[in-house]
Amino acid sequence: MTTQEVRLCGLLLREHFGDVVEKVGIHLLRSGTHNLRTVVNETGLSVDLVKKSLCVLVQHGACLFASGRKGPGSPTEYHACCDRILRILRYPRYIYTSKTLYGDTGELIIEELLQRGQMTMSSVVKTVADRLTQNMEEGNSVDYSEVSPTFANLVETHFLQRCPPLAAGGTKESTAGSAPPATPAAPAAPAAPPAPPTPESFPDCYKVPHVTLLGRGKRQFPGEDGEDQRNAKRAKMDSETHGDEGIYWQVNFERFHLYFRDQAIVSAVANKLDQTSSEIVRTMLRMSEVTTSPTATCTKPLSANEIYRSLPASYNIPRPILDQYLTLLVDDPMEFVGKAGESGGGMFVVNLHRALANLARATLESVVQERFGSRSARIFRLLLRKRHLEQKQVEDFAMIPAKEAKDMLYTLLSQNLVQLQEIPKTPDYAPSRTFYFYTVNQLPTARMLLQNCYKTVANLVDRRLFESKESKRLLEKSQRIEAILASLQASGAEPEQLTEVEEMITAPEKQQLDSLKLHVNKLDSAENQVDETIFLLESYINSASASPS
């Protein structure tokens, strides 16, 4: 992992879990696998604080543990997961996607699991039913049986999965809220840092248990109890068994990433061709969701007959028109769709790796155009297409004057967006007897741009935290007044009382609050936009690493 990744992980841990968890997490990221005693000594924190911090990290999957590498009897060792911590940046996108696919209930289920890391199905259903009831009119409530089907649908479509059992995996915490062991309680682990177990390797990964839940969501009135008291009451009330004790669930990030990837490909086809072409590609991706491996370079072959039968009836595409669209997709230079045979009216595949490569390429071209202008982007695209060109050839093909082309090439070269390759005629590398070719290596350039994106997001998060810290007093005052207003409204206060409380915030303070919210919203929006670029580049780099070529 790089310095920028570690810095971003630290900022995300600080924002979501506090300074103490950040200190422990950063120490594990920088120094690697350590046991509890070493972490305590090197961070200077108390044993209790380090235990609680490790418990939080393990609960959210950001830390793995296994028995010591020195053999039986050695202390349990902990290892932080940089990739899992970086997923915190994508939480808003996971929640928004679940809301789009499964409505408010799906949104709250995913949100609860992201906030708490791991939960049982019965706990999730009760919490979500309570939250839905809270937002309904007085006298209305949500039955637990209305939430359970949405949870089952999320599991069926693999957006949720069971946490691997501790006895089987040895690297996952299977009970929420329990302290990480400071003695070798886990099975023997390999000498290398522990690798996360694959949930799919467990037979019941996507099996929904039979849960006995009777009742309706309960409304919580403002100011009735503190959060700790409510949790304590809930623990006492939930002492009865529901049939899913010890079965904990977590969000399946990889399934969300496959959905994001498919959406990016469909959107690219729609922009390049038209909406009908994108629906055909969407149908092909949907048909191959179960049969295609996440690391595959292309989907399993599908016949034109199967595609025709699976198309949405609302599009009403005749078979001859479908054949024409498939031919158009195969002949398109972007090569999103390829032909794999002639049986069944033709066998077709979606070229996942090539699609991601084209999306990453378009991202690189866009960055060059935004930073250095359209002429530099023309040179960059030319080098991507022609692979190797001399300076004179670049000037001729790009139709740019020699002086300008030279300046642009050297600017791109200084930013590591373009590479210079020397091919000598003789072993002495004499400049007069050496060819100098400019080229673009897409994969290393994508990796460099990815690090720049991490740096950008870290700067945005840092700035947002600074803005919130500067206006901390005003934000706390605003939250107190909002709580008072909510309490008065719940007790049926008169409008005069509400107006009097609202006037506790002066006009200048209100203006400052509005300005702060606008600024923070812009920073949040920028973070989400950069994260979309990060996702595309990460997907392309992972696909290129998995590709045999």
Disulfide bonds with the S-S distance in Angstrom:
none
